[in-house]
Amino acid sequence: MEAENDLDIVDARIDELLARFADPRLADVTEFRRAQFDLGLAWVHFRVGDGGLGVSASHQGSIEARLRAAGAPPRNGAYVAMHQGAASIHAVGTPEQRARFLRPMFTGEDAWCQLFSEPGAGSDLAGLATMAVRDGDEWVVNGQKVWTSGAMDADWAILVARTDPDQPKHRGLTFFICDMSVPGIDIRPLRHADGAAHFAEVFLSDVRLPDELRLGDVGYGWGVSVAGLHSERAGVGDAFHVPIERLLELWRARPEHESGAALALRDEVTRAWIGDQVLRLNQERLRAASGETPLGSTVKVAAAEFNQRLSSLMTTLLGPAGLVGLDYEAQLREDPDRLDWHEAPQQFVLRSIAMSIEGGTSEINRNIIGERVLGLPGDIRVDKDRPWREVPRS
Ligand SMILES: Cc1cc2nc3c(=O)[nH]c(=O)nc-3n(C[C@H](O)[C@H](O)[C@H](O)COP(=O)(O)OP(=O)(O)OC[C@H]3O[C@@H](n4cnc5c(N)ncnc54)[C@H](O)[C@@H]3O)c2cc1C
């Protein structure tokens, strides 16, 4: 009964949103997203006033489907902002932080990046060495981050730093929001295998952050990070989705696709189509579970492996053309007209390799599934209870 009421409320809000725009296809993207946020249809499970209606996240899929069918602008695809950043701020942000940051995160007016990984702390994120030392109403941050996607264009970052090196590694961390325009931040782009440079090394030297940008309590940064990481994994699994129709188009375009020699490939295409359906259903199940659970790891691992198989199959279907056609020079120039990997399977092959690394490697996500979903014995952790300062580091 309650769920039915929720559905009515959500439907009425969608009607109201669409009624505000004579033709959603012509709507200004920012204006449309602002209205979507204000009506509680941004993250529908968030609180009223924070872009939500406090109802099950399972409604989000049908909201997006109805909006897209009406020709509304696409949802912001920036997954640090839309998933991890938003989930963290919604979970522990003060009313002021939520009012300041959530709306422009959703509309895309503010760009965000994630300052987590370090040269010595990727899978072992809790071992990170960037320090934040309190100085009155401010924190002074020093350290080095790496693989920071979108750092070059970001207005804001979510940042985890060590505030108490005498505590064991998980307990001495604090979570901050970092203004990327303040002095002391040096961003050096890193180029990846496909020629593009979407991530960077970020050096923080005496960066001063006001205490009002601390997110959550001092020493509780790990808990905030983990809640956000579950959401990020769900987001990564969701974000990199190439429509299966693209594979079928390539299959149909093959001149000999009816020949006996192509039978093996036909099996592969069928298997990929089934894999796509299974993934889509798991994504639906995850959305219904609110997206902030360790279940995000299952979709993340499955999506990474599926995309690697799919991209490889797409290039096989292209035949000899699958070996060429990648405009590396356009990538180097950051040419806006360069082929997107949705269009260019050659590009997709290279990009898909990163999918089982970013957002936590598949091995780490399997550990999480084993421990937190299946209840299997945990990984061996010899440094868990030792003060971080005493743990040997390379
Ligand atoms: C495209 C891309 C974008 C990224 N964007 C960001 C970003 O925006 N912000 C950010 O902070 N980071 C980002 N990262 C970094 C990413 O989170 C790390 O690369 C990842 O967590 C792995 O860390 P690492 O590279 O240090 O590898 P390591 O931790 O050194 O791991 C090396 C290998 O050892 C395995 N391994 C390690 N520990 C275990 C264990 N306990 N059990 C089993 N196997 C283990 C790993 O699975 C891996 O195969 C990005 C990475 C990529 C590829």
The ligand as an SDF file (V2000), in Angstrom:
LIG
                    3D

 53 58  0  0  0  0  0  0  0  0999 V2000
   40.7360    4.5300  -15.4450 C   0  0  0  0  0  0  0  0  0  0  0  0
   41.0460    4.6850  -13.9680 C   0  0  0  0  0  0  0  0  0  0  0  0
   40.5110    5.7500  -13.2940 C   0  0  0  0  0  0  0  0  0  0  0  0
   40.7950    5.9240  -11.9360 C   0  0  0  0  0  0  0  0  0  0  0  0
   40.2780    7.0230  -11.3050 N   0  0  0  0  0  0  0  0  0  0  0  0
   40.5990    7.2480  -10.0100 C   0  0  0  0  0  0  0  0  0  0  0  0
   40.1380    8.4400   -9.3500 C   0  0  0  0  0  0  0  0  0  0  0  0
   39.4370    9.2700   -9.9370 O   0  0  0  0  0  0  0  0  0  0  0  0
   40.5160    8.6520   -8.0670 N   0  0  0  0  0  0  0  0  0  0  0  0
   41.2700    7.7530   -7.3730 C   0  0  0  0  0  0  0  0  0  0  0  0
   41.5320    8.0090   -6.1980 O   0  0  0  0  0  0  0  0  0  0  0  0
   41.7300    6.6170   -7.9650 N   0  0  0  0  0  0  0  0  0  0  0  0
   41.4140    6.3470   -9.2600 C   0  0  0  0  0  0  0  0  0  0  0  0
   41.8850    5.2150   -9.8980 N   0  0  0  0  0  0  0  0  0  0  0  0
   42.8070    4.3310   -9.1570 C   0  0  0  0  0  0  0  0  0  0  0  0
   42.2200    2.9880   -8.7850 C   0  0  0  0  0  0  0  0  0  0  0  0
   41.2650    3.1060   -7.7450 O   0  0  0  0  0  0  0  0  0  0  0  0
   43.4030    2.0830   -8.3840 C   0  0  0  0  0  0  0  0  0  0  0  0
   44.2040    1.9180   -9.5280 O   0  0  0  0  0  0  0  0  0  0  0  0
   42.9390    0.7340   -7.8690 C   0  0  0  0  0  0  0  0  0  0  0  0
   42.2920    0.8670   -6.6350 O   0  0  0  0  0  0  0  0  0  0  0  0
   44.1180   -0.2710   -7.7160 C   0  0  0  0  0  0  0  0  0  0  0  0
   45.1510    0.2940   -6.9860 O   0  0  0  0  0  0  0  0  0  0  0  0
   46.6530    0.2310   -7.5280 P   0  0  0  0  0  0  0  0  0  0  0  0
   46.6420    0.7340   -8.9420 O   0  0  0  0  0  0  0  0  0  0  0  0
   47.5110    0.9430   -6.5460 O   0  0  0  0  0  0  0  0  0  0  0  0
   47.0350   -1.3200   -7.5810 O   0  0  0  0  0  0  0  0  0  0  0  0
   47.5840   -2.2020   -6.3610 P   0  0  0  0  0  0  0  0  0  0  0  0
   46.7720   -1.9290   -5.1490 O   0  0  0  0  0  0  0  0  0  0  0  0
   49.0500   -2.0040   -6.2760 O   0  0  0  0  0  0  0  0  0  0  0  0
   47.2500   -3.6580   -6.8600 O   0  0  0  0  0  0  0  0  0  0  0  0
   48.1210   -4.3950   -7.7560 C   0  0  0  0  0  0  0  0  0  0  0  0
   47.5130   -5.7640   -7.9860 C   0  0  0  0  0  0  0  0  0  0  0  0
   47.4760   -6.5080   -6.7410 O   0  0  0  0  0  0  0  0  0  0  0  0
   46.1540   -6.9860   -6.4930 C   0  0  0  0  0  0  0  0  0  0  0  0
   45.8860   -6.9620   -5.0620 N   0  0  0  0  0  0  0  0  0  0  0  0
   46.2310   -5.9790   -4.1870 C   0  0  0  0  0  0  0  0  0  0  0  0
   45.7990   -6.2880   -2.9450 N   0  0  0  0  0  0  0  0  0  0  0  0
   45.1550   -7.4830   -3.0300 C   0  0  0  0  0  0  0  0  0  0  0  0
   44.4750   -8.3200   -2.0820 C   0  0  0  0  0  0  0  0  0  0  0  0
   44.3780   -7.9800   -0.7980 N   0  0  0  0  0  0  0  0  0  0  0  0
   43.8980   -9.4620   -2.5440 N   0  0  0  0  0  0  0  0  0  0  0  0
   43.9890   -9.8120   -3.8620 C   0  0  0  0  0  0  0  0  0  0  0  0
   44.6340   -9.0680   -4.7950 N   0  0  0  0  0  0  0  0  0  0  0  0
   45.2020   -7.9140   -4.3900 C   0  0  0  0  0  0  0  0  0  0  0  0
   45.2490   -6.0130   -7.2430 C   0  0  0  0  0  0  0  0  0  0  0  0
   43.9990   -6.5910   -7.5460 O   0  0  0  0  0  0  0  0  0  0  0  0
   46.0640   -5.7010   -8.4830 C   0  0  0  0  0  0  0  0  0  0  0  0
   45.8830   -6.7070   -9.4570 O   0  0  0  0  0  0  0  0  0  0  0  0
   41.6150    4.9950  -11.2470 C   0  0  0  0  0  0  0  0  0  0  0  0
   42.1440    3.8960  -11.9440 C   0  0  0  0  0  0  0  0  0  0  0  0
   41.8760    3.7520  -13.2930 C   0  0  0  0  0  0  0  0  0  0  0  0
   42.4620    2.5600  -14.0120 C   0  0  0  0  0  0  0  0  0  0  0  0
  1  2  1  0
  2  3  1  0
  2 52  2  0
  3  4  2  0
  4  5  1  0
  4 50  1  0
  5  6  2  0
  6  7  1  0
  6 13  1  0
  7  8  2  0
  7  9  1  0
  9 10  1  0
 10 11  2  0
 10 12  1  0
 12 13  2  0
 13 14  1  0
 14 15  1  0
 14 50  1  0
 15 16  1  0
 16 17  1  0
 16 18  1  0
 18 19  1  0
 18 20  1  0
 20 21  1  0
 20 22  1  0
 22 23  1  0
 23 24  1  0
 24 25  2  0
 24 26  1  0
 24 27  1  0
 27 28  1  0
 28 29  2  0
 28 30  1  0
 28 31  1  0
 31 32  1  0
 32 33  1  0
 33 34  1  0
 33 48  1  0
 34 35  1  0
 35 36  1  0
 35 46  1  0
 36 37  1  0
 36 45  1  0
 37 38  2  0
 38 39  1  0
 39 40  1  0
 39 45  2  0
 40 41  1  0
 40 42  2  0
 42 43  1  0
 43 44  2  0
 44 45  1  0
 46 47  1  0
 46 48  1  0
 48 49  1  0
 50 51  2  0
 51 52  1  0
 52 53  1  0
M  END
$$$$
